[in-house]
Amino acid sequence: MGSEIWLESGSLFTTSYTRFIQCHYEFMIADFLIPELNVLNCPPMKTTRETGGFSALSEIRHWFHQHPELSQQESTTSAKVVEILSEIPSLQIHRNIGGHGIVAEFISKSPGPQIMIRGDMDALPIHETGTPDYKSKTDGVMHACGHDGHTTILIALAQKLHEQPVESGSVLLLFQPSEENGHGAQAVLNDEKFIWKSDFVFALHNLPGYERGKVVWRNGSFTASVISVIFKLKGKTSHAGEPENGINPGRAMAEMMLKFLEHHHDVPDSEDFAVITPVYQIMGDHSYGISAGYGEIHLTIRTWTENTLQQLTRSLLEDAKVICAKYDIKLETETLQHFRANENNEEAIEILKSVLTKNSFPNEIRPYPFKWGEDFGLFTQKFKGAMFGVGSGKNHPALHNPDYDFPDEIIPVSTEIFYQLIKQTIREK
């Protein structure tokens, strides 16, 4: 049966998904198309494609891929997640958290730690150039970062927790909106309906460029702290033939950019790593008889820690004030899209290392953080937690590329890693 017909039907999980519920989840890990990752040493069995488990997960993911929604617009995605989760009787569903976010809550019969697993749901304003059968139906919008896969992993984990519930404590599955624009984590934490204070929080991201299914982790920061800054320079227009009668911001803008780039230090293994990237500038308009009286500089700043980011941002703001004062230009600034570094907690990393070792999950330690921002960092700033990666394939298209597509094959192993993290945390804490 085609995925569109199956997923749009009124009985979403009365047929195909029932087979997923009945399948033996451990064997999904054993033969999910990567024989070398048979980490549980399971005996031979019919493939999950034959039992319906892997196929059902793939069809779920493909539906999300076909129906991408931008940050703060994930209403259809959220409704579909709720529709799917409603088939699982052992969880409590909390809707509209931080916008279109969802918290699925499992509560055991005994007290214990609370663990939160987070997955993101939003897509990107990119036109898809790939040609899968389930290509995006929304022109100019696609899942180019794999959030369709991250969402599906949490759905699979919800079913796993229903079939094999934890003996103590509680588990939260956060389906988070608006990661791409940096608003989602803050919106969730600011929402009065988000009442939980988790003991540990975990998240993953798929990673093109790494062996498919391999776990990538590190102590300390996993991703960079990132912030975007807009410098608005207000001078005074004049006739282009008499610029001395006005205040043109061009010279100040040029001097500011040169000064800013003195702080640029793109050496990843250095503690004072800093990447300053000009992304956009405007000044005046196409009226060639007018000397411009207004200009803007837009740039992003990236460092390995939040403290370093704050210090560097203050330095750039001070540089800008000095230069603008020199040219009698009024300066206004605006900061936006602030992604805090995912600073992995030592206890959380020890739990992850135990899981990787006990279950023989292939893994490698990354020598320095990733340069991109990820707003899960706000959770690791507030709670003990860790983010790690799962390889999408060494030659897989890069994130945010128009031909990117999440690899279904890593859904089962990613789900199992999360489940083992939950069990290990409960055992240790």
N, C-alpha and C positions, 0 to 999 in steps of 0.2 A: 504494500500500500504506500502511495506517495506521502512524503512528509507533510506537504501542505494540507492534503485532505485529512490526514490523521490528526494533525495538530489543530486544525480549525474545527474539528468535529465537536459535538457537545459532550461526548464521552471520552475525554482526553486520555484517561488512563484505565479505561475498562478493558482494553485489548492489549496493545503493545506494551504499555508500561507495567501491566500485571506480570508479564514475563520477566521484566527487569526486577520486580519485587521478589520473584521466585528464584531468580538465578543465584548461584553461589558466588558471592562477591569476590572471594579470594581468587577465584579462577579468572576473574576479569583482569587482575593484575598479572597473572601468570602468562596469559596469552593475548595481550592487548596489542598485538602486532609488533612487539619488540621482544623476540625470544631471549635476547641477552639480558633482559631485565626481569627474568623469572625469579624475582627476589624471594618468593615464599617457598620455592622448591616444590610446587604443587605437582601431583601426578597428572598424566595426560587426561584431557577431557574435551568435550566438544567446545569449539570456540564460542566466545560470547556473541559473535554474530549469529551463530546457529541458535543460541539460547534466547537471543533477543536483547540481552542487557546492553552490550556495547552499541548495537544498532539503535536502541531507544535513546541512549545518551547522545549519539551523533545527531539524530533527528531533532532532538531538543535544541542542541547547539545550532544546527542549521536554521531552525526557525528564528532564533534570536539574530543570527547573521543576516537573514533576509529582512528583518524588521528593526534596523538600527535606529536609535534615537539619541540626539545630542544631549549634552549636560543640561540638567534642569527641565528636560522634556521627556523623561523616561516613563511616561504614564502607561503606555501599552506594554512595555517590558515589565514594569512592576505588576500590572494586572495579570500577565501570563505567569509570572513567578508565583503569585498568590494562588492562581488556579491550580498550578502543579502541586504546590505545597499543601493545598487543602485536601489532597488525596492521602496525606500522611496523618493519621489520627493522634499520634503521640506528641505533637508539638503545638505550641501556642504561637499564633501569627500576629505580629504587631505591624500595622501599616502606616504609611505616610510619616516616616521618621526622617526628619531633615529634608522634607520634600517628598520624593517618590521612594524613599528608602523603606526596607523591610527588615524586621528582626524576627527570625524564627528561633523560638526558645524551647530547649529540651530541659526538663527538670527531673532529676532522679529522686529516689525515695530517701536518700541519705544526704546529710550535709557534706560539703566539700568545696573545692575551688570552683570558680566560675571562669570558663575559657571562652573567648570570643574569636571566631574565625571570620574574616572579612573578605568579600569579593565585590568587585565593582561592575557596573551595568551599562555605563554610557558609551557612546560611539564618537566618531570624529567627523568633521566637515571635509571629507576627502572623497573624491570620485573613484569608485572601485574599477580597476582595470583588469583584475583577474576574471576568470570565466568559470567559476564553480556552478553546478546546477542550482545552488541556493544563493546566487548572487544577490546583493542588496537590491531591494525593491524601491529604495528611496534615493533618487538621483542626488549625488553630491554628499551623501552621508554613508559611512561604512564602519564596520568594526575592524579598524586597522591596528588596534592595540591588543586584541584578544579578550576583551571584556565579555564577549559572548561565551567564550570558553570558561572564564573565571566564574561567571554566573552558573554555568552548567555544572562545574565542579562542586559548588555549594549545594546544588539540587541533589547531586549524587550523594554527597556527604549527609544530607538530611535523611535520605533513604537508608543509608548505612547505619546511622544513629537510631533509626526506628527499628531496624532489624536486629541490631546489636547495641542496645542502650548502655550508657555508662552506669556504673554501679553507685556512684556518688557524685555530688556536685551538680553543676549545670553547664549547658553549652548554649552559646548564642551564635547564630549564623547571621551576619550582617550583610545584606545585599545593598551596597552603598551606591547612591546616585552621585553624579557630578564630580567624578574624580578628575577628568581631563581639564576642567577649568579651575581646579583647586578649591572649589567651594564646598564639596560634599562632606568631607570629614568634619569641617567646622560646623556646617549646618546640622549634622547629626548630633554632635556634642552639645550644641546650643539648644537643641530641641528639648523642651521640658518633658516630652514623652520618652526620651532616652534616659532611663532611670538607673541603668546598670553601672556598676563599678567593677569591671572584670579584673581578676587576679593576673591573667595573662591574655595577650592578644597576638594572633598570628595572621599573616597574609603571604601570598606568593604572587609572582609575576612570571609569565612565560618569557623565555629568553631565546630569541633567534641567535644563531652563532655558536650555540652550545649543543653538544650531543643530545639527541632527543631522549628525554626522560631523566637526564642527569640533574641532580640537585646542586645548585650553586649557592654558597653561603659565605658569610664572613662575620667576624667579630666587629663591633663598632658600627659605623655608618654603612648602610647597604646602598643607599641612594643619596644624592646631593641635597643640600638645602638650596632652594631656588627662589628668587623673587624677581618680579618685573617692576621697573621704575620708569615713570614718565616725568621728564623735566620740561616744564612749560616756561618759555622765556617771553616776557612781554616788554617790547621796546616802544618804538613810535614810528609810524609810517611817514614817508616823505616822497617828494618827487625823485624818480630814479636819477635825474640829472643833478639833484641837489641832496645827496644822501647825508650831507653834514647837517641838514635841518631836521633830521630824524635820528632814530636809534635803531640801526639794523642789527638783529641778533646773530648774523652769520659768523662774525669773527669770534664772538663768545662761544657759539656752538662748536666751532672748529677747535678752539682752545680747550673746551671742556672734554671733547672726545679724546684728544691727545693726552690730557691729564688723566682721564679715566683709564685709558689703556696702559698707563704706567703701573696700575695695580693688577693687570692681567698676568697670571702666572700658571699657565696650563702644564703643570708637571704633576701628574696623578699621584705619584708616590710621595709627594711633599705635603707636609701638614698645612702649609700656607697656600695650598692649591686654590686658584681662583680663576674663573672664566667669566670675562665680561664681553657680552655679545651685543653689538648694536643691531637692532631688528627693524627699526623704522625711524625716519626723520621727515619732518615737514617744515617748510619755511615760505611764507608769502603765498603767492599764487601765480597764474600765468599772465598777470597784468604787467607788461614789461616797462610801463611808465612809472611803476610804483616801487620804491625801495621798501622791502619787507619790514614789518614792525612786530612780527610774532613768529615763533618757531618752537618746535618740540623735538626732543630726543627720547626715543624709547629703547630701552635695553634690558637685558636679563643679566643677573648676577648669580653665579653658582660657586659654592664652597662645600667642603666636606662636613662641616658642623654648623649648627644653628648659631652658636656664639660667634664664630668667625664671620658668618653672613651678616649678622647684626653690626659687628664692628666695621666691616668693609662698607656696608650701606651707609653708615654714619660718615665714614671718610669721604665717600663720593658726594654725599649731600653737602658736606663742608667745603669740598673743592668747588662745587657748583656755586655755592653762595659767594665765595671769594671772587670767583671769575665774573659772576653777574654784577657784583658790586663794583668791580673795576670798570665795567662798561655802562653803569647806571641802568641796569636791566632788572626788572622785577621778576622774581623767580617763584614759581609754584611747583610742587612735586606731588606725585601720586604713586602709591605702591599698590600692586595687585598681583593676583595669582601667586600667592606665597605657599610654597611647598616646603614643609619642614623635613629635615633629614630623617630618614628611617634609622635611628640610632639603636641598634640591636642590644637588648639587655643581656647581661652576662648569664643570668639564670635561664632565660629563655633560650639562649644559644646552647647552653649545656643540655637542655631538654632535647633540642633539635639534634645535637650530636649523638645523644643516646639512641634516638629513634633511627638515625641513619646507620649507626653501627649495628644495633640489634637486628635490624631488618635488611642489612646489606644493600641499602640503596646506593647506587653509584653516585658519587658526589665529588666536588672539588671546591677548594677555598679560593675565592677571588681576592687578588692582592690589594685592590683598592675599590672604592665604591663606584657605582654607575653614575654617570654625569646627569642623567635625567632625574626630574623631580617626580615624586609620588606622594599623594596627600595622606597615605596611611602613616606617614611620618608624624602627623599630629597625634595619632593614637600612641605611637611609641614614645612621644614626648610626655604623655600623661599616664601611661600604664606600662607595666613590664611586658615586653613583646619582642617580636622579631619578624622580619620579612626575609624571604629567601626566593630563589628562582628555580624554575624547572625548564631545562633545555627544550627548545622547539625544533632543533635540528641545525647542524652546522651550516648548511647552505640554505636555510629557510629565509624567505624575504624578511627584511628588517621591519621592526615596529614602525608604524605610521607611514609605511610604504603603500602605494595604491594597489599592489598585487599581493599584499599580505593576507593570509588566512590562518586562523588558529588551527593547530594540528589536533584533531580529535583523539589521536593515539595517546596523548599524555593526560587525558581526563581521568582514567582509572587510577594510574599511579599517583597522581596529584591528590586525588580523593583519599587514597590509602595513607599517604603521608600525613594529611591533616588528621585522619582518624587516629593514627598511631601517636601523633602529638598530643591529642586530647587524652588518650589513655595514659601516656607516660606522665603528663602533667598531673593527672589525678593520682597516679601511684606515688609520685614524688612529693606532692604537696598536700 
